[in-house]
Amino acid sequence: MLSIKVLGPGCANCQKVEAAAKSAVASMGVDAEIVKVTDYADIMAYNVLSTPGLVINEKLVAAGRIPQEAEVKTWIANALN
């Protein structure tokens, strides 16, 4: 199963990143667990200087911006290979 983490305090931008990840997972038919990471110390463990952040299988793929769903799909496909 794919592990996807949305890093951030739960702000509107964090919710947009989570929505993009959920949409990408659903459209690809991938079995994934999407977790929100809101604890500042846990977020800093990924060396994220600005939120929101997106982590797929423990690899930081985006930080400080809202990725497009197409980008998220590419990252998920890469993580599955």
N, C-alpha and C positions, 0 to 999 in steps of 0.2 A: 504494500500500500504506500502511496505517495504521501509524504509529509509536507504540508504547506503551512507556513506561519506568517501571519500579518503582524508586523511590529509597529506599535504606536499606542498612544493613550486612549484611542477610541474616538478620535475626532472625525469630522465629516470626510476628510481625505482618506483616513484609515478605512472607513466604511466603504469608500469607492474602490479601494484596492481589494478589500475582501469581496466585494460584489463582482469585480472583474475576475478574481480567482475562482469564485463559485461558478460563474457563468462559463469560464473556460473549461473547468472540470466537467460540468454538466454536458456541454456541447461535445466534448471529446469522449464522454462515457468512461472516464477514468475513476478508479477507486482511490479517493484521497481523503485525508483527514486535514481539515482546515482549522487551525488554532489561532486565537488572538493572544498575542503576547503584549501585556500592558505594563508589566513591572519594569521600571527604569533600569534596574541592574541587569535584568535578563536581556533587555534591548541592547544595552551597552556591550554585552558579551559578544554581539555580532559586529562590533565596531561601527555601529550606525550613528552618524553625526546628526542626521535629521530624519525625522519620520515623515510619512509612513515608509516602512520597509517591507520587503517581501523575501521570504526564505523558502526555498524548495529543496527538500532532502538535505537540510542543514547547510545549503549554499546560498549566500546572500546574492540575489539577482537584481534587486532594485532598492534604492534608498533615496528619500527626499523628493520623490515624484510619484505621480500616479501613472503606472504603465497601462498601455492599451491592452485590451483583451487578446489581440493577435500576438502581442509580445509574450503575454503570459502563456498562451498556447505553445509558442515556440520553446519557452523555458521548460514547460511540462514535458513536451516531446523529447527534449534533450535529456531531461532527468530520467526518462523512461528507457533511454537507449544505453 
